[in-house]
Amino acid sequence: MSENKDPHVGHVAQSVEGVKFVYDFTEGNKDLKDLLGGKGANLAEMTNLGLPVPPGFTITTEACKVYLDSGDEPAALRDEVSAHLEALEKRMGKKLGQADDPLLVSVRSGAKFSMPGMMDTVLNIGLSDKSVKGLADQAGDERFAWDSYRRLIQMFGRTVLGVDGELFEDALDKAKETKNVTVDTELEAADLKKLVTTFKKIVKKEAGRDFPQDAREQMDLAIKAVFDSWNGDRAKLYRRQERIPHDLGTAVNVCSMVFGNLGPDSGTGVAFTRDPASGHQGVYGDYLQNAQGEDVVAGIRNTVPLAELESIDKKSYDQLMQIMETLENHYKDLCDIEFTIERGQLWMLQTRVGKRTAGAAFRIATQLVDQGLIDEAEALQRVNGAQLAQLMFPRFDEEAKVQQVGRGIAASPGAAVGKAVFDSYTAVKWSRSGEKVILVRRETNPDDLDGMIAAEGILTSRGGKTSHAAVVARGMGKTCVCGAEELEVDTKRRRMTVPGGHVVEEGDLISIDGSSGKVYLGEVPVVPSPVVEYFEGRMHAGANDADELVEAVHRIMAFADRKRRLRVRANADNAEDALRARRFGAQGIGLCRTEHMFLGDRRELVERLILADTETEREESLKALLPLQKQDFVELFSAMDGLPVTIRLLDPPLHEFLPDITELSVRVALAESRQEPHENELRLLQAVHRLHEQNPMLGLRGVRLGLVIPGLFTMQVRAIAEAAAERKNAKGDPRAEIMIPLVGTVQELEIVREEADQVVAEVEAATGTQLKLAIGTMIELPRAALTAGQIAEAAEFFSFGTNDLTQTVWGFSRDDVEASFFTAYLEKGIFGVSPFETIDKDGVGSLVKLAAEAGRATRPDLKLGVCGEHGGDPESVHFFHEVGLDYVSCSPFRIPVARLEAGRAATQSEGSDHR
């Protein structure tokens, strides 16, 4: 380890293993997020840039991991903290908690990834019954000192000692009622002294101990509390929601206090270098005079727009604008900044790359390209498929008749409709019952996270774009309207009063528009997103806001398409879906499920096939189905002319085409009791009983149907071949691929292929047309994956059916388990995400990789694709790129997402290669 050159940093003790657990702000940089957490790394970066950062030091995530693993802090940590604290005291010219002019510090969490409000922070550490008087004398403001002391006891009691925060809030409300005031700032020094006494009594009663008067004890306990908060319920829930690994740990930042609550020439605020909701450049943020930082993000007091700081304190405003420009140019991205002004002196408390809405992400990425700050490859990494999917959601119909009852701050866009609920518990309960809800609160706090996840949208009457509700909602992609002041929210009575006196009771429908901030009574109809209209060719770039967004999406999608290696196909079963998929950019059909063609009016023909007692009856049924199947394929080949169309032969168990056994039994019983004719129903019932299986998804389906029901698969192959010949003779370019489902052994495929080749040869001879029909199989059974090298001898392509492969690898039925124990598995952290949503790389993914390699070892030109739901999942697309598949196939609506992620995967690979 190099010698520390900073004269202010004292000797840093080392652990016996030589691991350093504490870094001064002068020692780190923004690239050390794994070690110093995001907050600590960025405080160090700002310090290195020469920006006004209060001195301090960071305890590393490694120390946290040792603490969480062993239940105790590393042996060397206390000595290291002491050495850095001593250096900080020398720098500041005062000691922590000394009676006269005390040094005070904050202890704040700081994980690698931003987790707003999910972990603990304690401000004003070092205050005690003795030092509060010294702070009052030094500041010349007795009220400020006692306000700071009550804040410390309140935060320390709640976060470190586990006292119910409502007890402190109730005592504060009672103090304001006694004084007949409405806001904290109207309480005087004498009132706050009494409140401190009350708070200490609450601590003594609830925690069973006195509030600690020793400053070092306060700091040590606060550090441990921050470590512990990493595994708090709300932090774990947030990590699961945001897919943040659980083993990272949090850093702890110990920073000398600066005070925004020293009077009207002091304050605190949050600023963005661009609007996080729209991406537009300008002055965005919130400022609150005579306040500490927690007051802003908590939304307890309504802030003023950041632009008003210019008239309040022009010197600090101008300096802040200059710093914001410096930070954006340095980080080359939107920056989220926390700052405090202490009697006219500006201090920077935090910066990070700011969370932004989906629309802002696309706009900002292209803006930064135009400014020359980033290139197109980096712009592609600044957006993702989840954001694109958000942009494709519907929006409110501007032509609809609406009853607007309020307007707040447009904090996170989207059109959300649901029943008003006034607490998180109800939001979760109703949501699990299938209700769509809007969570309505005065302001949210971290304890509301469950309800925020469950709700369609969030509405608050307090707070701004930097409040807890706004920041968390933007991170989750939830619609959010904040600071709708004219709405009177009464959570205890579960109601909201709107202007004019109308009362919205719990359960009443409301609609909120996160793009405009408007709040409506009732359900407002929605219309398609402009981004969807763009993909369908009905909207082009122009001058208004929606067109700007479309232009940004267009530019990034164009670059993604140029870069990606993976082709993107669609899962489509009819010409209408195929045409829509093609408009969305599909490069073929990766899965046409022929069973969908047998429903509706054709069900009776399928019943006749199943009920056939003789070969003649069966052949007649197949003969009747043939022209209908052929016409299906003619339409499909026409819609996708020139592009590949992979057609899966009949896959599901035949009983799915018959009536429900219970319903049919009742019909037969009723007919018999009434002595009515029921021969057909009786035959159907007998067939249902004959085909009944205990586990039909592992029974007579897929290739097994083609082998035991003569003529079924050959009828479908003939329909495909005749349709292809007809299109080709009409100067079309049909590119059919026949896919055999549920193959477990090469012998099954060889038998079906031999019959298919014979049928194709017959059609070629009859039509005088040369056909090139590729024949391949789905890999959806573990045995197929394990014997892929053998199966490739008879297959020209593999398509991984990851839905069934996931079921058979894990040994559970999707329809059953998602409704039974998946919720518990997600809550317990067994699943970070459902394996049906994102591919299980370690299990299912290993089989995909193994089968791909074995298949290509046998047949180097083997085409490889995937057609399960994972084909449209962003994270899964990256995996399929890595293992070398040729294409993914997904539902038409998810094609743009897959295209974007395929491009991102390619540029990431290039970046890794260059490194």
N, C-alpha and C positions, 0 to 999 in steps of 0.2 A: 504494500500500500504506500502511495506517495505521501510525503510529509505535507501536513496542512500549512499552507502559506498565509492563511487569514490570521492577522495578529489578534483579532477579537475572539477567536475560538480557542479555548483553553485546551489542555491535554485531554484527549478523548480516550477513555479507558477501553480496552479491548477484552472480549471474552476469551476464555482459554482456547477456544477453537479459532481465534483470530477473526471472528466475524464482527463487523461493525454494525451496530444497531441504531445509531443516532447520527444524523447529518445536519449540519447547519444549513440555513437557507443559501449561504454563499457557496456551498459545496455541490449542490445537485444541478440538474437541468431537466428540460421537458421530456427527454427520452428515457428517464428513469422511473416511469410510471409503475412498472412492476414492483420496484423496490420502495419508492417514496409515495406511491399513490398519485392520483391525478392532481389533487390539491397541492401536495408537497412539491411535486415535480414542477408545477407551474409557478408556485411561489418562488422556487429557486430560479426558474427561468426569468421571471420578472425582476428578481434581485440582480441577476447577471446583466439584464438590459439597462440597469441603472434607474429603474422606476422606484417610486417611493413605497417600499414595502416595509411594514413594521418588522424589526428583527425577530428571529425565532429559530426553531429547529424542528426536525421531523424524526419521529421514531418509526422505523421501517416496518413493512409488512412481514418481514422475516421474524421480527420480535413478536408480532401478533400471532403468527403461526406456531411459534414455540409455546406461547402462552396458551393458545387454544388446545394444542396437543397435550401439554403436560399439566395444565391447570395452574401454572405459575409462570411468572415472567422469567426471562433468561437471567442467569446469575449475574452477568456483567451489566445488565441494563441500568440498574439503579446508579452505579458509578458513572456510566456514560451520561445519563440524564443529569447527574449532579455536576459533571464537568461542563456540559453545555449550558446548564442553568447559571453556573458561576460566570461563564464567559458572557452570557446575556446580561447578567447583573452589572458586570464591569462596563459593558457597552452602554447600558442605560443609566449608569450612575446611581442605581438604587437597588434594594434587595426585595425579593419576593415577600410581600406581606408585612414589611416593616411598618412600625407604628406611624412614623411620619413620612409622608410622600412615598407610599408603597408602590413597588412594581406589581402590576397585575398582568395576568396572562389569560389567554383563552386556550382551551384544549378541544380540538376539533378533529373529527374523523376525516378520512380521505382515502377512499378505495381507488383502485386503478380505473374503474369505470364509474361514472357519475351515478349516484344513487340518492337523488335529492330528498332530504328529510327522512331517510330510512335509518340512519344511524345517529349517534348522539354527539352533542356539542355542549360545552359548559363555558360560559363567559365569566369574566370578572373574578377569576380565581386569585386568591390572595387577600380578599376582603374579610375582615373579622370585626368583632366589637371594638377592638382597639384601632385597627388600620382604617376603618371607615371615617373616623374623625380626622386622621392625617390626610386622607383623600379629599375630604371636605375643605380642609385648610389649604391644601395645595391648589385645588381647583377654584377656591373662592366661591363655592356653590354647595351649600349643605344639602339642598334638595337632590342634586345630581348624585352625591355620594350615597345617600340613603336609597335612592332609586336603583343605583347599581347594586347595592347590597341585597335588596329584596329580590332582584333578578337572579343573583347568584344562588340564594337560598332556594328560590323556586326551581331553577334549572337543575341544581345539584340534587335537591330533594327528589325531583321527578326522575332524572336520568341515572343518578348514582345510587341513591338509597331506595328507589322503587316506590316512592310515595305517589299516590293517585294525583295526577295533575289537576283534576277537577277541584280538589280541595283548595289548592292555591287560587285557582280561578274564581271559585265561589267567594273566598275571603277578599280577593281584590274587588269583585263586584260589590260586595257588601260595604267595603271602604268607600267606593264611589257613591253608593246609595246614601251612606251616612253623610257624606260631604255634599250630596246633591249635585254631582258632576257626572259627565258621561264618558270622558276619556281619561286615560292614565295621567296625561301631562297636566291635568288640572289639580291633581293631588299635591299638597304642599309637603315640606320636609317633615313637619310634625305628624302628618297623616302617614307618611312612609315609614317613620320610626315605629309607629304603632303596628303597621303592617309587618315590619320585620319581626317584631315580638310575636305577632300572631303566627307568622310563617315558622318561626323556630319552635313554637309550641306544637304546630302540626307535625314537624319533623320528629320531635321527641315522642309524640304519641304514636305516630304511624310507623316510624323506623326503629323505635326502641332505643334511640341514642340521641345525644345532643348534636346539633350541627357543628362540624369540626372547626375549631378556631385556629388550628395550626395550618399555615399556608401550604407547606410541603405535603402534608397529609391530604389536603384538598386535591392537590395536583396529582398525586400518586393514585388516589381513588378514582379520579376522573379519567386517568389514562386507562386503568383497568376497565372502567365502565365502557369506554369507547371500544376496547378490544371485545368485551362481552357483547356489545350491540351488533357486532358482525353476525352473530348467531341469533339475534332477536327475531321474533316471529315475522315482523313486518319486513325486515331486511331479507329474510329467506324467501318470503313470498315475492318480493320485488325481484330478486335474482331469478327465481323460477320464471316469472312473467317475462323478464328481459333476457333470459338465457345467459345469465352471467355465472361463470363457474363458482362453486361454493368453496373452493380451496385456496382462493387468492389472499384472503385476509385483508385487513385495513391498516393503513398507516395512521399515525396520530401526529397532529401538528400542534406544537406549543408555540404560541405567538404572543408577543407583547401587545397589551391592549391599547387600542386607540378608541376614543369615545365620540360617538355621534349624538349623545344625549346630554351635551354640555350647554344647551341653549339654542337660540334661533340661528346662531352662526355655525352650528354643527348639524350633522345629519348623516343619513346613510342611504345608499341606493344600489340599484342593480341596473346595468346598462348592457345593451346589445349593439354590436357594430353594424348590424342590419336587422330589419324586422324579422323575428323568428317565425312569425305567422305567414308573411307573404314573401320575404326575401328582399323586399325593396330597401334601398339605401336611404339613410336618414338618421334622425335622432330618436332612438327608441329606448325606453326603460322607465323606471319609477324612482322617485326620490321622496324621502320623508324627513322633514326637519325634526331636530331634537329627538332622535330615535336611535336605537341600536339595530344591528342588521337583522336580527330575528323578527323584528316588528314588520319588516317589509315582506319577507317571504311567508310569514304566517298569515298575512292578509287581515290582521286584527284592526289596523287603522288604514283607511284609504289613503293612497299615495297621490302625489301630483305627477304629471308627465315629466320626464327627464328634461324636456326642453325648457320647463319653467325654472330650472336651476340657473339658467343664464341671467334671469332677472334677480334671483335670490343671491347668487354669489358668482359674478361673472369671471373672476380670476380662477376659481376652482373649475368652473364650467369649461373655460378655454383650455386649461391644462388637461382636463379629462378628455376633451375631444382630440387633443394631440396624442394622448396616450392610447386612445382607442384606435386611432389610425396606425400608430406604431405597432400595436398588438395584432391588428388584422393583417398588416403587411408581413409581420414576422411569422404568424401562424398560418397565413394564407387561407383563412377561413373566417366564418362568423365567430366572433368571440363573445362569450357571456362573462360579464365583469361585475364583481362586487366591490364597492368602495365605501369609505367613510370619510367624512370631513369633520375634523376636530378643530373648532375655532379657526376656520379658514384654511387649515392645512389639509390637503388631499392625501389620502392613504389608499393604496391598492391592497385589498384583502384576498382577492382570488381572481383568476381567469381560467377559462376552459373553453374548448371548442363547444359552442352552444348547441343545445338541442333545437331542432327546427321542425316545422311541419313538412309534410311530404312535398307540397307545392313549393315551399321556400327552398327545400333541398335542391330541386331541379333548377329553379331560377338562379340560386346562388352559384351552383356549379358552373353554369354557362356564363354568368357574369364574371366569375374569376378567370375563366378561360379568356374572355374578351379583354380583361385587364392585364393579361399576360402573367398572372400570378401562378397559374397551374396549367398543365397541358390537358388534352382530351382524355388521356388515359387516367389521369388523377381525377378528373371530373366524373368519369365513370365509376370510380371507387367511392365518390362522395354521395352516391345515391344507391338505392337497393330495391329489390323486387317488392318487398313489403310496402315501401313508400309508393311505388307505382300502383300497387293494388289499391291502396287508399285513394289515390287520385281517380280511380275508375268507379268508385262508389257513386250512387246517385246524389243529386242535390235538390233542394226545394224548388218547386215550380214557381217562378216569379209572377206568373199570370194567375195563380190561384188566389181565391178570396181567403184572406187570413184575418185573424184578430190578434194584432200585436199588443202585448201587455207590458213589454219592457225591452230595454236594450242595455247590454253590458259591453265588456271588452271581448273582442273576438280573439280568444286565447288559443284555440286549436280547432281547425276547420272540420266541416262535415255537417250532414243533416241528420239529426237524431230525434227520434220520436219515441215516447214511452210514458209510462205511468209515473207520476211524481212520487218519490219516496224520500224520507227525511233522515234516514240513518243507514249505515252500511249493512247492519244485520238484515234489515228488511230488503235491501237491494239484492243481497245474495240469496235470501230465501225465495223471493218472488222470481228472480232470474232462474233459479234451479227448477222452478215450477213452469218455466216456459214463457214467463211474462217479460216484456221489454220495459225497462225502467230508466228514468232519469234521476240521478242522485242530486237532490237539492239540499244545499247547506249554506250557512252564513259564510263559513270558510272551511276548507278541508284541512286535515292534519294527517300525519303518517298513519294514524290508526284507522283512517277511512280507506286504506288501500284496497281491502277486500271488496268494498262496495263500488269503488271506482272501476275495478276490473270487471265486476258483474254488470255495471250499468252501460247503457248505450251512449250516454253522455253525462256531463257534469255541469251543474248550474250553481253559481255562488253569488251572494249579494255583496260580498266584500272581496278585496284583493284585485290585483292587476295581472299583467302579462308575466310577472315574475313571482306570483304567489305560488304556494304549494300546488294548488289545483291545476294551474296553468302549466307549470313545469312538468309535473308527472303526467298529465293528460297528453301533452305533446310527445313525451317519450313513449307513451303507449299507443299513440295514434288515435286517441279518443276525442270525440267532439267535446268542446268545453267553452262555456261562456262564463266569464268572471266579472265581479264588481257591478252587477245589475242593482244599483243602489235603490231604485224605486220599488224594488220587490222587498216586502217585509217577510222574512223567513222566520217562522216560529217552530223550531224543531221539537219542542216539548209538546205542543198541541198538534204537531204533524200537519201543518198547513202553511200556506203562503198567501199573503194578501197583495194584490196587484193594484196599480193606480185605478181609482174609480170605486174601490172597495170590494171588488170581486174576490172571493176566497177560493183558492185552489186547495182542495183537500187531498190527502194521500190517496192515490189510486186514480186521480183525474189525469187525463191525457194532456201532455204538453209537448211542444216541439221547440228545439233550440237550433240555431244556425251558428255554428262555430266560425263561419267565414265573415258574417256581418255583425255578430253579437246580438241578433234579435231573438226575442222570446215570444212564442205564440201559444194561445190556448188551443187545445184540440190537436188533431192530426193534420199536418200540412202535407199535401201530396208531393211526390218527388219526381224528378225528370233525370234523364241520363246525364252523366258527367261529360263535360266537353272533351275530356281525354278519350273517352269511349267513342264519342262522335268523331274525333280525329282518326282513331284506329279504323273506324268503319268508313272513313272517307267523306264524312259529312261536315267537317270543320277544318279550316286552314288557319295558319298563323295570320295575325293582324295586329290591330292597335290596342284593343281593350285587354283587361287583365286576364281573362280566360284565354285569349289568343296568345298572350305572352307566355303563359304556362304551356300551352300546346307547342309553341315554338321551342321552348326549352326541352320538353319531352322529345320532340321530333329530332333535335340535334343530338341528344344523348343516345336515343335509340338507333339513329343512323350510325353513330360510331360503334355502338355495341354490335350491330349487325356486321360491320366491316371486320371487327376483331374476332368474333366468336368462331370456334371450330365446330361445336355442337350444332347440329341442325335441329329445328323445332317442328314437330308435327302435332296433329290434333287428334283427340279422341272424338270421333264423330260417326253417327250411325245413319245419317240421312243427308240429302243434298243441301237442305237449308242450313244445317249446322256446318256442313263442309264449306259452303260459300262464305258463311260468317267467319269461320276459322281462316279461310284464305285471305279475307280482308284484314284480319288481325295479324297476318304475316306467316301463317302456317306453310310449311314446305312439304306438305303431304299429310296423309292420314296414317297415324301409327297404330290405331286400333278402331276397327269398325266391328261393333258387337252385333252379330247377325241375329241373336235371340230377340233383340228389340224389334226386329222386323216381323216377328211372328206373333206379335200382340195385336190387340184391337180386333179388326174384322177377320183376321186370319186365325184367331184362336180356335175357331171351330174346325178348321182344316188340320191343325195340330192335334186336336182332340181325336179326330178321325184316324190320324196316323197312330196315335197311342192306343186307340181301341181296336185297331185292325187285328182281326183274328186269322186272316189268311194272307199269303204273299200277294195275291191279286189286290186285296183291299189296301195293303200297304203301298203297293206300286201306284195305285190310283190316287192315293193321298199325296204321294211325292210328286206325281205328274201334275196335280193341281197346284202345288206349291212352286214348281219350277219356274213358270213364266212370271210369277209375282216376284220371286227372288231375282230373276234376271233383270226385270225392270228396275228394281232397287239399285242394282249394280250399274246399270246403264246411266241412271241419274247421277250416281256417285262418281263414276268415271268422267262424266261430262263436267260436273262441278270442279273436279280436281284434275282436269286434263293436263297432261304433261308432268304430273307429280305422282309420287308413289302412293298407293292405297293398300294398306295392310288389312286384310279381312280375316277376322277370327271365325273359324267354323263354330257351330253350335257348342256352347260350353255348359250352361246350367243344367241341373237335374230336370228330367221331363215333368216331374210332379208340379213344377212351378207354372206349367201351362194349364194345369187342371184346377178346378174349383177347390176352395178350402175344405178340408176333410170334415170339420165340424159343421160348417154351413151346409155342405152337401148331405151329410147324415141327417140333419134336421129336415131338409127338403124331402128326402126319401121316406123318412118316418111319417111326415105329414101326409104325403101322397098315399102311403099304405093305409093310414088311419081313415082317409077319406075315400079309399078304394078308387083312387084316380090312376090313370096310366103313368108309369114311371120307369119304363124299361131303359130309356137312355140314361136317366139319372142313376139307376142301379148299376148299369155297366160302367159309368164314370166312377161311382163309388168303389166298385171292385178294382178298377184300374188304379185309383188313388191308394187303396190298401196294398195292391200288388207292388206299387212303386215306392211305398213309404219306406224311408230309411231313418235310422237313429241319428246319423250324422251325414246328411245329404251332401254337404260341401266336400266330404271325403269319400263319396260313394260313386254312383253311376253318373258320371258327368264327363265333359271334355272328350278327349280322345277315346275314352271307354265307350261313349255313346256311338261314335263312328264305327267302332269295332263290333258291337253287339247288335246294332240296329242296321241291317243291310240296306244300303241305298241312301241313307241319310246324308252322309258326307259327300258321296258321289253326286247327289242331286245338287248340293251347294257348289261343289267344284264345277259342275256342268253349267250352272247359272252364271258363275263368275267367268268362265271361259267363253260362253256364248255372248255375254255382255261385252267382254273385251273385244271379241271378234267384230261385233256389230259396230262398236265405236271406232275400231281401227279401219273398218271398211268405209266408215263415214268421214275418213280423214282425221280422226281424232288420235290422241296419243295416250291410250290407257296404260297404266303401269301397275298392274295388280300383283299383290303378294299374298299368298295363301298361308295362313298361320294355324297350326294345329295346337289346340290347348291342352294343358295338364299332362304333358308327356312326362313319363318317369323313366322310360328305358328306350333305347334306340330301336328295339324291335317294334314297338308300337308305331313309331314314326315311319319306319321302313314299310310296314304293311299299308298304312294310309297313303304314303307317298306313291307306292307302286300303283294303287288304285287311281290316285289323282292323275298321275302321269298318263295312264291309259285313257282316262276321260278327256284330258286335254288333247291327246293325239287324235281321238275320235272327232273332237270339235274342229281341230285344225283341218282334218281331212274333209269334213262336211262343209266347211266354210271356205276352204282354200286360203286360209289366213295363217301366217306363221305367228305363233304367240310365244312370248317370253314371260312365263308366270313363275316367279320365284316361290319356292316352298320352304317354309321354316317353321319354327316352333316357339311357344312361350316357355320360358324357364321360370316355373312358379312352384316347383317342389324341390326340397333339399337334395333328393336323389338326382334330379336332373342337373342341378348345379355341380354335384360331385362327380357325375359321369359326363360332363359337358364335352369332353374330348371325344367320347364315343358318339354322342348324339350329333356332333358337328359333321360326322361322316355322311349323315342323311339330311342335314339342314343347311340351307343357304343363308339363313339369318336366325339370330336369337332376338327375342323381345322379352325382357325381364318383366314378368307380371308381379310387381313388388307388393301388391295388396295380398295376393294369395301366398306369396313367398314369406311375407311377414307373419301371416297366420300360421303357416306350417312350421316355420322356424321357431316361433315363440310357443306354439301349441295352444293358441286360443282363437276363439271365434270373435271377429271384430264386432258383429252385431250384439253379442252377449256381453263381452267384457267392457266395452266402452260405457255401457249403462250400469255396470255393477261395481267393478273395483278400480277402474282407471282413475277416477277422481282421487281416491285414497292413495294410489301409487304416485300421482303427481304431487299431492300435498306432502307425502313423506319423502319426496325427492328420489324415489326409485327410478322414476322417469323424469328427465328434465323436460321432455316434450313427448307426446304420444308417438310411438314408433310407426303409426299409420300416417302421421303428419310429416315427420322428417325421418329419413331412412336411418335405421339402426346400423351405423357403420361397422361396429365391432362384430355383430352377428350376421344380419342379412347382408350388409355391405361386403363382408368378407367372402360370402358365397358368390355375390355378383362378381367381385374381382377374380376369384378363383375360376369361375365358369368362363369369364371373358378371356382369361389367359389360356385356359385349356382349350376352349373352342378355337381360338386363333392359332394355337399350336398345331391343331389338326387341319384347319382350313384358314390360311392367312387372310383371305379376302372375305371372311365371315363378317356380315353386317350386324352390328350390335345396337340395340335400342332399349328403351324402357317405356312401358305404357301404363304403369300404375299411377296412383295419385301423386306419388313422389316426383313424377315428371314435371310438375308445376311448382314444386316447393323450392324456394331459393337455396337453402342450405344443401338440399339433396342434389340440385343441378350441379353445384360445385363438385360434389363427390363423383357424379357421373362423368364430368369432364376429366377429373383426375385419373379415373380408372380406364379411360380411353374409349367410352361408348361413342357411337356415331351420331345418335340423336336421342332426344327425349320427346315424349308425346304426352299431351295434357288436354284438359278441357279448353274449348275455344277462348273462354274469358281469361284464362291464365297464360295464353301464348305470349303476350307482350312481356309478362313477368319472366317467363322462361328465356325469352330472347335476351332480355336485359342481363339476367344472371349468367347466361352463357358467355356473354361479352365480358362481364366482370371476372368470371373465372379465367378466361383466356388472358386478360391483362394482368391478373394476379400471378398467373403462371409465368408470364414474361418477366414480371418484376422479380420473381424468385430466381429465375434463370440468370437475370442480369446481376443479381446480388451474389 
